[in-house]
Amino acid sequence: MNETVGSFLKRHRECKPMTVAELARMTRIPVHSLDAIEQGRFDDLPGEVFVKGFLRSYASAVGLSANEVVARYTASRRVVELTPLPLQPAAAQGHEARTRRFGVAIAFVLLLVLFTLAISMVLRPRGHNMPHELSSRESIVKFIS
């Protein structure tokens, strides 16, 4: 028998006898989502994770194995369409590489400037910035004595 997952679940729900509204209250799945499941309109549901969760809840509520129902669903689904990610054109890749090289060059120049400033501060001769009276040896000797 080539029964869809939705009709399989609906048949078991009707055997209980349970209405869609009762099932919705029991599973906390919206009525419109239950209708979509029973009619096999899985693409109308929010997403694959939700579909599987809904199927598990539905199966448990009507006394079926949740894993069996999810396995039936998975087997019945066609291959999911994969949308390939757009590739960046070669021009954009070249632009990225030039931008990255330019950024590295700026960083290198800034580091070179900072290094030069640090070296100049360390190697600067002492005493040239002092007032003339304090920079001569005679003044220093007079100042100490």
DAPEMO-V259123 format. One record per pair of residues at least 24 apart in sequence whose C-alpha atoms are under 8 Angstrom apart, sorted by sequence separation. I is the first residue (numbers start at 1). J is the second residue. D is the distance in Angstrom with one decimal. If there is no record, write none. Layout:
# DAPEMO-V259123
I:J:D
I:J:D
This chain:
# DAPEMO-V259123
29:54:6.9
10:38:5.8
9:38:6.8
27:57:6.0
6:37:5.3
7:38:5.6
27:58:6.7
5:37:8.0
6:38:3.8
7:39:7.0
5:38:7.6
6:39:5.7
7:40:7.8
6:40:5.2
27:61:7.0
5:40:7.1
23:58:7.6
26:61:7.3
4:40:7.2
23:61:7.3
16:62:6.9
9:58:7.6
13:62:5.7
9:59:7.1
12:62:6.4
9:62:7.9
5:69:7.2
5:72:6.5
5:73:5.9
5:76:7.8
4:76:7.7
